[in-house]
Amino acid sequence: MSAARRSPAKPKLEVDLKETLQRLIDSGGEPAWLEVVRKMDDSHTHLLLYQAALEEKNEELEKTQQFVLSVLRSMSDVLIVCDLHGNVEEVNRALVELTGFAEPALRGKPVAELFTNGISPCQTGCFAARGKDGNCIREFEAQLLCHNGGAIPVELNCTPRHDPQGNAAGYVMIGRPLGELRRAYQALRDAHEELKRTQQQLLHSEKMVALGRLVAGVAHELNNPISFVLGNVAALRRYSTRLKTYLEAVHGDAPAETLSYLRQQLRIDRIVEDLDPLIDGTVEGAERTRDIVEGLKRFSAKDNSEDVRFNLSAVVAKALGWVSGPSSERLRVSNTLPAEIYVQGSAGQIQQVVINLVQNAYDATRAAETPSLRIAAQIADGRVAVSFHDNGPGIAAEHLEQLFDPFFTTKPVGQGTGLGLSISYGIVGRHGGSLSAANHPDGGALFVLELPLA
């Protein structure tokens, strides 16, 4: 790069000195010679000052030039500066290192010879025709030739260049190898996938924590049908012993009087009447146990992409049964949801959200004299808003903004992970809904779960 230097104006003292010498020659007096000497001293002093100023300007110009050159050398993107005819005027070190060509070999070369797909001045001539706006940017891909005969795909931006008077002077190309961009995009995709996996792991971990808290409720739910099955099986075992005794007498050709006596003594007729109800009850208890276990399996399993139409009211009812089942005497729940509210998404994940909200209400009302939770729904404009209002102490004002932050919890150490509400917030957001918290005007905390209807 070179910069034009402006020649300094001729000092006025030089003109004055010539005029003084001419007057000296005309007069021939000694005072005139003294005047010449004085003028020469003044002229010499001004010349020294002028030289110092000129050197200072040159030093500033050199610093500016070195700064521009250092910036060009430090650029990681390739730079090509061309004139209006498409000849290369300047390149940077990144282009030299990428292609393997020396800088002198690149300067003055037609820019079309740097690419395999024939980039020519006519492709960028539109910029020169645009005039002084300088705002046009054209992006395109090209194959940049290398010294070893290969080619590197690059993405180029081309912008016009103008002289100080605003006239078109050429154009500038700035580009980056697409391999580097692709690697950056791949790294971004990998990071996104890793974030999704981590998020899913957190979701599953919090789900297992919630499942652990539900063990008591699940044990209560399982105890009833299992006890029912065990009682029926014990009765069937007693009946089978009596039936075996009676059948042995029948096959042993016992007299009719003996058979009649055994029939009455062993209550065979009653056993026959009880068999069907006992079998039906046993099957019912087994099916209830199976349904509870299946629900547990669905709840604890990882469901990454489930998207089905399901009944939100049934999900809320099941969550209530799990959380408040063994404590229904203590926590009074008023559920006024309609029988059917259909939404779209993952029933297991929404069930996890509801369990977290009900469990929080259960924990918040422990100190209340008559703990209660009211669940209601409002349906409007294709959306449903389910409210959970407890009669606990409410939420401290300083905690409202942090309530959905990861790892934030007001529970004692060991009783909360601080992830339940945060994960619930994310789940509801992915379902196109919202989860909010506030203090109810009548006291207690109010959580509102809003979802779009299916």
C-alpha positions, 0 to 999 in steps of 0.5 A, spaced: 500 500 500 502 507 498 499 513 500 500 520 496 504 525 499 502 533 498 508 537 497 509 543 502 507 550 499 514 555 498 515 559 504 514 566 504 521 568 506 524 565 500 520 570 496 522 576 501 529 574 501 530 574 493 526 581 493 531 583 499 537 581 495 535 585 489 534 591 493 541 590 495 544 589 488 541 596 486 543 600 492 550 597 494 549 599 502 551 595 508 544 596 511 542 592 506 547 586 507 545 586 514 537 585 512 539 580 508 543 576 513 537 577 518 532 574 512 536 568 511 536 567 519 529 567 519 528 563 512 533 558 515 528 557 522 522 557 518 525 551 514 527 547 520 520 548 523 517 546 516 521 540 516 520 538 523 512 538 521 513 534 515 517 529 518 511 529 523 506 528 518 510 522 515 510 519 521 503 519 522 502 517 515 507 511 516 503 509 523 496 509 519 499 505 514 502 500 519 496 499 522 492 498 516 497 493 514 496 489 521 489 489 521 489 486 514 494 481 516 490 479 522 484 478 519 482 471 519 477 472 513 480 472 506 480 479 503 481 481 495 481 488 493 480 489 485 479 495 481 474 496 476 477 492 471 477 486 475 484 486 477 487 484 484 490 490 487 491 488 494 490 481 498 491 479 505 495 474 509 489 469 510 488 468 502 496 467 501 496 462 507 489 459 504 491 458 497 499 457 497 500 463 492 505 469 494 502 476 494 506 479 488 503 473 484 496 475 486 497 482 485 495 485 478 492 478 476 485 478 474 480 476 479 477 470 475 483 466 475 483 465 482 476 461 482 474 455 478 467 457 477 469 463 473 468 469 478 468 475 473 468 483 473 461 482 470 458 479 476 460 484 480 459 490 475 452 492 478 456 495 484 459 500 480 453 502 477 449 503 483 453 509 484 455 512 491 450 508 496 455 503 497 450 499 501 449 493 496 452 487 498 452 480 494 453 474 497 455 467 493 459 461 493 465 460 489 471 455 489 477 458 490 483 455 487 489 453 491 497 452 489 497 445 489 491 445 484 485 443 488 479 448 490 476 450 497 469 452 497 468 459 500 462 464 501 464 471 499 461 478 500 462 483 495 461 490 496 463 496 491 469 501 493 469 508 491 474 514 491 474 520 495 470 524 490 464 518 490 466 515 484 466 507 483 473 505 484 472 497 484 470 492 489 472 488 495 471 481 496 471 478 503 470 471 504 470 465 509 471 457 507 465 454 508 468 448 511 470 452 517 462 455 517 460 447 517 464 445 522 461 451 526 454 449 525 456 442 526 459 444 533 452 448 534 448 442 532 452 438 537 451 443 543 444 443 541 443 436 542 447 435 548 443 441 551 437 437 549 439 430 552 441 434 558 435 437 559 431 430 558 436 427 563 434 433 568 427 432 566 427 424 568 431 425 574 426 430 577 420 425 575 424 420 579 424 424 585 417 426 584 416 418 583 420 417 590 415 422 594 409 418 591 411 411 594 407 412 600 401 414 595 402 408 590 403 403 596 396 405 599 393 405 592 396 398 591 395 395 598 387 395 596 387 391 590 392 386 592 389 385 599 382 384 595 386 379 591 389 375 597 383 375 601 379 372 595 385 367 594 385 365 601 377 363 600 378 360 594 383 355 597 378 354 603 373 352 598 378 348 594 379 343 600 372 342 601 370 341 594 376 336 594 373 332 600 366 332 597 369 330 590 373 324 593 366 322 597 362 322 590 368 318 586 368 313 592 361 311 591 359 313 598 351 312 600 346 318 598 345 319 605 353 321 606 353 325 600 347 329 603 350 330 609 357 332 606 354 337 602 350 340 607 356 340 612 361 343 607 356 348 604 357 346 597 351 350 594 354 356 597 361 355 595 358 354 588 354 361 588 361 364 591 365 362 586 363 367 580 364 373 585 370 371 588 373 370 581 370 376 578 373 380 584 380 377 584 380 379 576 378 386 578 383 387 583 389 384 579 386 389 573 387 395 578 394 392 580 396 392 573 393 399 571 397 402 577 403 399 575 402 401 568 401 408 570 407 408 574 411 405 568 409 410 563 410 416 568 417 413 570 419 412 563 422 417 558 418 420 553 421 424 548 417 425 542 410 423 545 404 427 542 397 425 542 390 427 544 389 426 551 384 428 557 387 433 561 381 432 567 383 425 567 391 426 568 389 431 574 385 426 577 390 421 577 395 426 579 391 427 585 390 420 587 397 419 587 399 425 591 393 426 596 391 418 596 393 416 603 392 423 606 385 425 603 383 425 610 388 431 612 388 435 605 381 436 602 381 437 595 376 441 591 376 439 584 371 442 579 374 440 572 369 438 567 369 431 565 373 432 559 378 437 557 382 435 551 389 437 549 395 435 545 402 433 547 405 428 552 400 426 558 406 423 562 409 430 562 403 434 563 402 429 569 408 430 572 407 438 572 400 437 575 404 432 580 409 437 582 403 443 583 399 438 587 405 436 591 407 443 592 400 445 595 401 439 599 407 441 602 405 448 603 399 447 607 402 442 612 402 447 618 394 449 616 389 447 621 384 445 615 389 444 609 385 445 602 386 445 595 381 448 590 382 446 582 378 449 577 378 451 570 376 456 565 376 455 557 376 461 553 379 462 546 381 455 544 385 455 551 384 452 558 387 455 564 387 450 570 388 454 577 391 451 583 389 455 589 391 452 596 390 455 603 398 455 605 402 462 607 403 464 600 409 466 596 414 471 599 414 477 594 422 476 593 421 469 591 416 470 586 421 472 580 425 466 582 420 461 583 421 458 576 429 459 576 433 452 576 435 449 583 431 455 587 427 452 592 425 454 599 424 447 602 429 445 607 436 441 605 434 434 602 427 436 601 427 439 594 431 439 588 429 446 586 428 443 579 420 441 579 417 448 577 423 450 573 422 443 569 415 444 569 415 451 566 419 448 560 414 442 559 408 447 559 412 452 554 414 446 549 406 444 549 405 451 547 402 454 554 404 457 560 405 456 567 404 462 572 404 463 580 402 469 584 398 470 591 391 469 591 387 475 594 384 471 599 390 468 601 395 462 599 398 461 593 395 461 586 398 457 580 395 457 573 397 452 568 394 454 561 394 450 555 391 450 548 385 445 547 386 440 542 
